[in-house]
Amino acid sequence: MGHSASYFTTHFVPHSEISIIIKYHIRRYNIKNSTVLSVLHLLQAFVVCCQCGVFCRSVLHANTKN
């Protein structure tokens, strides 16, 4: 039996850390929040990130060092 996507999102990425991931992706992809295309790009990157808890943890770990 698999878990729902929301389980993985909340299990691997606590809500208090979601903003850190979003900020990371904004910097990584040089996203401008003023355009719809960039918002869609950000959402795509965020969804991909949330599908892999190990990647999210590595991103947060590397991000907090800077």
C-alpha positions in Angstrom: 0.0 0.0 0.0 1.4 3.4 -1.0 1.0 6.7 0.8 -0.8 9.7 -0.6 1.2 12.6 -2.0 0.1 14.7 0.9 1.7 12.2 3.3 5.1 12.4 1.6 4.9 16.2 1.5 4.1 16.6 5.2 6.4 13.7 6.2 9.5 14.8 4.4 8.9 18.5 4.2 7.3 20.0 7.4 5.3 23.1 6.7 7.8 25.3 8.5 10.4 24.3 5.9 8.3 24.7 2.7 9.1 28.4 2.5 12.8 27.6 2.7 12.4 25.3 -0.3 10.4 27.9 -2.3 13.1 30.5 -1.6 15.7 28.1 -2.7 14.0 27.4 -6.0 13.4 31.1 -6.5 17.1 31.7 -6.3 18.1 28.6 -8.2 15.9 29.3 -11.2 16.1 33.1 -10.9 12.3 33.2 -10.8 10.4 36.5 -11.0 7.2 36.2 -9.1 5.5 38.8 -11.2 4.9 36.5 -14.2 2.5 33.7 -14.5 5.0 31.6 -16.4 7.5 31.9 -13.6 4.9 30.9 -11.0 4.1 27.8 -13.0 7.8 27.1 -13.2 8.1 27.5 -9.4 5.2 25.2 -8.8 6.6 22.6 -11.1 10.0 22.7 -9.4 8.3 22.6 -6.0 6.2 19.5 -6.9 9.2 17.7 -8.2 11.1 18.5 -5.0 8.3 17.3 -2.8 8.1 14.0 -4.6 11.6 13.1 -3.2 12.1 13.6 0.5 15.8 12.8 0.3 16.3 15.5 -2.3 14.4 18.0 -0.2 16.5 17.2 2.8 19.7 17.6 0.9 18.5 20.9 -0.5 17.6 22.2 2.9 20.9 21.0 4.4 22.9 22.6 1.7 20.8 25.8 1.7 21.1 26.4 5.5 24.9 26.3 5.1 24.9 29.4 2.9 
